[in-house]
Amino acid sequence: MKTPLVRALVGILAVACLFLLNSYFEPHFDFNSFWGAGRALLEGRNPYDYAVIQDILAPRGTANFNYPLFIAVLVVPLGLFDLEMAKNIWLTISEIAFILSVCLLLGRKPGSRDFILSTLACAAFVPTLIAFFDQQTSMFALCLLSLVWYGLKRDRHVLAGSALALSLIKPQTMALVLVVSLFRLRRKGLVAFAVTFGSMLIVAFGLMPDWPLHWWASASWITREAGRAVPTVWGLSWFLSSQYWLGLLLSLGLLATLLLDTRFAFALTVGLFLPVYMKPYDLVLLFIPALSAPGRKLLGALVIVSYLLLFYAGLSGRGGDIFILLTIVTFVYLVYQDRLSMAERIRSYRTRVRRSLEGTASQSNNL
């Protein structure tokens, strides 16, 4: 009895310390948009109207709110508190989600040394620092997708299905994961996904019946504004050719690799190449392949490369598109790790094609 009680007290003390430390940070204008959206919804106003959010937050600055209204499950409770208190709560929950994600991805009962070193490495990762500084939703997305990975791995399909539905708050980063995971969910998992997603829809449409139109307009605007500096194939395409046709070819080639490997981590990594709008802080999702892989070589490489890219970006004035190299490093590592299985699948496809051609030729000769 004493040991669980001591652990609970230590946990409560740690959370209290985090909450206190978070009070020293100013609310970031990205977070201001989340809080402003929650307050706008509580007041029956349009959270996608920049003038409304600006009016609520004046004289503070704010960004556009461009999330699907599924995120109401997060932002509406924030609107119940004043801005400073909401910011402290948001950061504290984000930090807990970060630590929980590391625990889930390391598996059952990780060694204390492995856990501490892995957590420190993840905390030092440049996209992690950006995510916390910008007070973004990335840690919630990481935690939810870690729960999906854990649920599929441990045959807890209800957990995986519910977490998969909730992760739709960040739709641009998990489109491929959604498709791959839905095919792996059992019946109970699919029901959990449908119930959770249905509940999110009921909440969203109950708060604002015409929200899809406003969200689409807001998302389209932000995509046009930042589409050339995203760490995806589209930012790379624009940098190399000042056009987007190369991005289309790269996207098709990357999608074709799913014929060779449909692992959760691989599908997630490929999916991070494809969004037309993404920011470097979303690359914290690379922790899923980095921590679920054997050893910590990939994690170490990502941390080192992230600082090299930060240094280069500072010297050259390059935008966030340069951070696509983190996804490329992860992709190359996963391909190398699974190279034998991929080679076997390629041979299998070749055999099928050859037999199909031989069968066609044989039928032609018989005619």
Phi and psi in degrees as a GROMACS rama.xvg file:
@    title "Ramachandran Plot"
@    xaxis  label "Phi"
@    yaxis  label "Psi"
@TYPE xy
-66.287  -41.1205  LYS-2
-62.1615  -50.2607  THR-3
-59.221  -36.5265  PRO-4
-66.1905  -42.6193  LEU-5
-63.0122  -43.7756  VAL-6
-61.7304  -40.6876  ARG-7
-63.924  -42.465  ALA-8
-64.9883  -40.7679  LEU-9
-63.2102  -41.8114  VAL-10
-62.4015  -44.888  GLY-11
-62.8984  -41.4208  ILE-12
-63.8682  -41.3777  LEU-13
-63.4388  -43.2671  ALA-14
-64.3593  -40.1706  VAL-15
-63.3873  -39.2761  ALA-16
-65.2872  -42.6964  CYS-17
-59.9507  -44.537  LEU-18
-60.6605  -41.7952  PHE-19
-66.3202  -44.1504  LEU-20
-63.2661  -37.0436  LEU-21
-66.0979  -20.1057  ASN-22
-69.41  -14.6919  SER-23
-84.9592  -7.64639  TYR-24
-95.9477  140.368  PHE-25
-78.3555  145.85  GLU-26
-60.8517  128.302  PRO-27
-78.6996  153.449  HIS-28
-66.8248  -23.0049  PHE-29
-66.3253  -45.5851  ASP-30
-64.3439  -35.5551  PHE-31
-55.4126  -36.2432  ASN-32
-68.0448  -36.0856  SER-33
-66.0913  -48.5384  PHE-34
-63.9492  -42.9624  TRP-35
-62.2321  -37.4843  GLY-36
-64.7672  -41.7994  ALA-37
-62.5161  -43.2313  GLY-38
-66.948  -38.4493  ARG-39
-62.8883  -42.3435  ALA-40
-64.6499  -38.8224  LEU-41
-65.6361  -28.8138  LEU-42
-91.9014  2.05978  GLU-43
74.6143  25.7034  GLY-44
-108.778  170.238  ARG-45
-85.2987  111.269  ASN-46
-70.8458  -16.7772  PRO-47
-85.9188  -5.50874  TYR-48
-87.6047  111.971  ASP-49
-58.6165  -36.3172  TYR-50
-63.2747  -35.3792  ALA-51
-65.6686  -48.2311  VAL-52
-63.8002  -40.6303  ILE-53
-63.1318  -39.6142  GLN-54
-65.2714  -39.4086  ASP-55
-67.6065  -37.1205  ILE-56
-94.967  -12.4666  LEU-57
-48.7064  135.563  ALA-58
-94.0745  12.4308  PRO-59
-73.0482  153.333  ARG-60
-82.016  160.75  GLY-61
-153.071  157.582  THR-62
-96.7581  170.072  ALA-63
-69.1186  144.017  ASN-64
-90.801  114.44  PHE-65
-131.184  30.2516  ASN-66
-95.9642  151.275  TYR-67
-61.9028  150.64  PRO-68
-72.2801  2.47461  LEU-69
-57.2866  -30.1751  PHE-70
-69.9582  -1.03097  ILE-71
-56.1143  -29.2148  ALA-72
-62.9753  -21.1222  VAL-73
-99.1334  -44.7718  LEU-74
-82.2772  -29.1939  VAL-75
-63.9603  -45.2162  VAL-76
-59.5069  -32.2965  PRO-77
-62.2368  -36.4479  LEU-78
-65.5446  -13.3162  GLY-79
-76.5778  -15.966  LEU-80
-110.676  163.508  PHE-81
-71.3856  166.333  ASP-82
-59.4079  -45.2616  LEU-83
-64.4397  -46.2107  GLU-84
-64.6012  -41.9023  MET-85
-61.925  -40.3422  ALA-86
-63.3047  -42.6353  LYS-87
-62.4358  -43.7  ASN-88
-63.2223  -45.5151  ILE-89
-59.6281  -49.1346  TRP-90
-65.6108  -39.8725  LEU-91
-63.9407  -45.3149  THR-92
-65.8027  -37.0427  ILE-93
-61.6469  -41.7086  SER-94
-68.3042  -38.6539  GLU-95
-64.9911  -41.5039  ILE-96
-61.7102  -38.2857  ALA-97
-61.9817  -48.9154  PHE-98
-66.3516  -40.8628  ILE-99
-61.736  -38.5022  LEU-100
-61.7036  -44.2681  SER-101
-61.0951  -43.8263  VAL-102
-60.2923  -45.4577  CYS-103
-63.7275  -42.6482  LEU-104
-75.0082  -26.6639  LEU-105
-76.5512  -16.9187  LEU-106
92.8057  -170.283  GLY-107
-70.3445  130.221  ARG-108
45.5866  63.9298  LYS-109
-67.3846  150.141  PRO-110
-62.079  149.278  GLY-111
-61.4099  -37.4455  SER-112
-65.8364  -45.604  ARG-113
-62.2903  -42.8491  ASP-114
-64.3047  -46.3819  PHE-115
-65.1403  -47.3523  ILE-116
-65.7598  -40.662  LEU-117
-65.498  -41.4327  SER-118
-64.4122  -42.4257  THR-119
-64.4729  -41.4444  LEU-120
-63.5365  -43.7242  ALA-121
-64.7393  -37.7311  CYS-122
-68.0009  -30.7294  ALA-123
-81.746  -12.974  ALA-124
-59.9296  130.491  PHE-125
-56.4308  -46.5907  VAL-126
-58.0804  -30.1775  PRO-127
-64.5512  -46.4003  THR-128
-61.8488  -40.2802  LEU-129
-65.6483  -41.354  ILE-130
-61.8319  -42.5648  ALA-131
-72.2021  -39.0754  PHE-132
-63.8272  -42.764  PHE-133
-81.1453  -4.92665  ASP-134
53.7255  51.3665  GLN-135
-90.3962  177.402  GLN-136
-88.8247  2.08512  THR-137
-59.5934  -35.9696  SER-138
-69.9435  -31.5376  MET-139
-67.6632  -42.3535  PHE-140
-62.6535  -42.4132  ALA-141
-61.0103  -45.4853  LEU-142
-64.3338  -43.0406  CYS-143
-65.6673  -43.5309  LEU-144
-71.3573  -28.8603  LEU-145
-65.5276  -37.7136  SER-146
-65.6233  -37.6953  LEU-147
-62.7278  -48.6679  VAL-148
-58.4473  -46.7166  TRP-149
-64.1214  -43.8336  TYR-150
-62.8722  -41.5978  GLY-151
-67.5321  -38.6665  LEU-152
-69.2881  -35.92  LYS-153
-99.8329  9.73613  ARG-154
60.5642  33.8707  ASP-155
-103.675  77.1988  ARG-156
-73.9752  -26.8155  HIS-157
-65.1439  -44.7198  VAL-158
-60.9015  -46.588  LEU-159
-62.7976  -43.0096  ALA-160
-65.1583  -43.3797  GLY-161
-65.4022  -44.8086  SER-162
-65.0495  -36.0247  ALA-163
-62.7884  -41.7849  LEU-164
-65.2442  -43.6766  ALA-165
-65.012  -30.1906  LEU-166
-68.7527  -8.47391  SER-167
-67.3824  -5.70758  LEU-168
-62.8644  -19.2747  ILE-169
-123.432  65.3957  LYS-170
-64.1955  -30.2965  PRO-171
-70.8831  -18.6313  GLN-172
-101.26  -4.21081  THR-173
-135.462  24.8224  MET-174
-61.7335  -48.1049  ALA-175
-67.8691  -38.9037  LEU-176
-60.7162  -37.9392  VAL-177
-59.2624  -49.1871  LEU-178
-63.9566  -49.2797  VAL-179
-62.4088  -42.8153  VAL-180
-70.232  -37.1251  SER-181
-59.9804  -36.249  LEU-182
-70.9025  -21.0388  PHE-183
-94.7213  -16.1932  ARG-184
-71.7591  139.662  LEU-185
-81.0558  -178.926  ARG-186
-57.4615  -45.4542  ARG-187
-62.9335  -37.663  LYS-188
-65.592  -40.493  GLY-189
-65.5589  -39.212  LEU-190
-64.1212  -43.2877  VAL-191
-61.9249  -40.8093  ALA-192
-61.3364  -47.778  PHE-193
-63.6199  -42.9232  ALA-194
-65.7673  -45.4204  VAL-195
-65.2118  -46.2248  THR-196
-64.8946  -39.7529  PHE-197
-62.155  -40.2527  GLY-198
-64.0464  -40.1261  SER-199
-62.7945  -40.1348  MET-200
-64.737  -41.9106  LEU-201
-61.0925  -44.3439  ILE-202
-62.8955  -46.9812  VAL-203
-62.9199  -49.6127  ALA-204
-72.6973  -27.1045  PHE-205
-66.8941  -35.4271  GLY-206
-77.6692  -35.9292  LEU-207
-156.71  97.745  MET-208
-59.4657  -31.7204  PRO-209
-103.752  25.1725  ASP-210
-60.8596  -33.228  TRP-211
-58.2334  -36.8634  PRO-212
-65.9113  -43.9357  LEU-213
-68.7733  -40.0873  HIS-214
-64.0612  -43.5232  TRP-215
-61.7965  -41.3814  TRP-216
-64.0638  -43.2736  ALA-217
-67.5962  -44.3583  SER-218
-65.5893  -38.025  ALA-219
-64.4528  -39.9094  SER-220
-64.8422  -48.1697  TRP-221
-67.2087  -31.3588  ILE-222
-66.406  -42.2262  THR-223
-65.5039  -36.5788  ARG-224
-70.005  -37.2286  GLU-225
-116.749  8.5845  ALA-226
-62.4883  -20.8308  GLY-227
-89.9926  -8.4032  ARG-228
-121.421  27.8796  ALA-229
-92.4793  144.95  VAL-230
-81.5833  55.5463  PRO-231
-134.455  -176.086  THR-232
-62.552  -24.2702  VAL-233
-73.9852  -39.7764  TRP-234
-66.8416  -39.5953  GLY-235
-64.339  -42.762  LEU-236
-61.3351  -43.6385  SER-237
-66.4742  -37.6175  TRP-238
-66.5416  -39.6016  PHE-239
-80.6325  -35.5382  LEU-240
-131.319  -2.92999  SER-241
58.6581  22.4996  SER-242
-142.672  170.12  GLN-243
-107  -0.48663  TYR-244
-64.3073  -34.3197  TRP-245
-65.2342  -37.0196  LEU-246
-61.4725  -37.4149  GLY-247
-64.8328  -44.2608  LEU-248
-64.1963  -42.6975  LEU-249
-63.757  -39.5294  LEU-250
-62.0779  -44.2841  SER-251
-64.0156  -41.2343  LEU-252
-64.0549  -41.2376  GLY-253
-67.1885  -40.202  LEU-254
-62.4117  -33.8541  LEU-255
-65.2511  -27.0223  ALA-256
-66.7468  -18.7785  THR-257
-68.2372  -14.4307  LEU-258
-70.6811  -19.8709  LEU-259
-100.36  -23.7894  LEU-260
-154.533  122.089  ASP-261
-118.313  21.4833  THR-262
-59.6682  150.342  ARG-263
-55.7208  -49.5118  PHE-264
-63.5962  -37.2941  ALA-265
-69.448  -44.7592  PHE-266
-62.0768  -38.9486  ALA-267
-62.614  -44.8004  LEU-268
-63.4833  -45.6926  THR-269
-60.5006  -41.0182  VAL-270
-62.2799  -28.9556  GLY-271
-74.0248  -13.0921  LEU-272
-78.0219  -22.7319  PHE-273
-97.7014  -23.7379  LEU-274
-60.5068  143.441  PRO-275
-78.7629  -15.2407  VAL-276
-140.469  123.38  TYR-277
-161.267  157.981  MET-278
-122.99  159.726  LYS-279
-55.7592  -31.0535  PRO-280
-65.4836  -21.8835  TYR-281
-70.2381  -13.8189  ASP-282
-75.0511  1.24845  LEU-283
-62.2949  -19.1383  VAL-284
-64.7032  -15.7267  LEU-285
-68.0665  -11.1411  LEU-286
-61.8211  -27.8736  PHE-287
-63.7727  -52.5631  ILE-288
-68.3408  -32.3536  PRO-289
-69.9837  -40.6002  ALA-290
-88.8102  -25.5075  LEU-291
-82.7132  -14.3034  SER-292
-78.3706  151.941  ALA-293
-64.2858  138.194  PRO-294
76.4343  177.287  GLY-295
-123.563  21.9595  ARG-296
-63.9465  -43.7972  LYS-297
-63.8191  -43.3043  LEU-298
-61.3047  -45.9248  LEU-299
-60.8885  -42.7293  GLY-300
-63.2097  -41.2047  ALA-301
-64.2904  -41.1888  LEU-302
-63.6258  -46.5664  VAL-303
-63.3033  -47.361  ILE-304
-63.1201  -35.3856  VAL-305
-62.3778  -36.758  SER-306
-75.3492  -35.1597  TYR-307
-62.0153  -41.3524  LEU-308
-67.7143  -39.2493  LEU-309
-62.6254  -42.8299  LEU-310
-63.8888  -44.5583  PHE-311
-64.5545  -43.0057  TYR-312
-62.9537  -37.4208  ALA-313
-66.2597  -37.6978  GLY-314
-76.5865  -38.9079  LEU-315
-93.1005  -17.1082  SER-316
78.5041  13.3906  GLY-317
-67.7474  155.098  ARG-318
-84.8752  -168.291  GLY-319
-68.8164  -9.75052  GLY-320
-62.2275  -24.8142  ASP-321
-63.2581  -23.4732  ILE-322
-73.207  -1.20061  PHE-323
-60.801  -22.2606  ILE-324
-62.0114  -27.085  LEU-325
-64.9733  -41.9156  LEU-326
-68.8708  -36.9225  THR-327
-63.65  -43.5836  ILE-328
-58.8297  -44.9279  VAL-329
-64.0487  -43.9188  THR-330
-61.0456  -47.0961  PHE-331
-62.2214  -41.2043  VAL-332
-62.5177  -45.1236  TYR-333
-66.3295  -38.1282  LEU-334
-64.2549  -44.4485  VAL-335
-63.5937  -40.6863  TYR-336
-62.9413  -36.1297  GLN-337
-109.446  24.541  ASP-338
-62.2461  -37.0018  ARG-339
-67.4751  -43.989  LEU-340
-64.8764  -39.5705  SER-341
-64.9225  -41.8175  MET-342
-62.2618  -38.4853  ALA-343
-64.9202  -40.2729  GLU-344
-66.9181  -37.9297  ARG-345
-62.3622  -43.4955  ILE-346
-62.1215  -38.9658  ARG-347
-63.8793  -43.408  SER-348
-63.8218  -40.4319  TYR-349
-62.0799  -42.0468  ARG-350
-62.2933  -43.5626  THR-351
-62.6442  -43.0753  ARG-352
-65.0046  -42.7921  VAL-353
-62.9691  -43.7224  ARG-354
-65.1358  -38.1094  ARG-355
-64.1372  -42.1913  SER-356
-66.9158  -39.639  LEU-357
-65.157  -39.443  GLU-358
-64.9553  -39.8412  GLY-359
-64.9383  -42.3807  THR-360
-64.9507  -38.9567  ALA-361
-64.3868  -41.6963  SER-362
-64.4769  -37.3405  GLN-363
-65.4617  -40.0919  SER-364
-66.1424  -37.9213  ASN-365
-66.0158  -32.6982  ASN-366
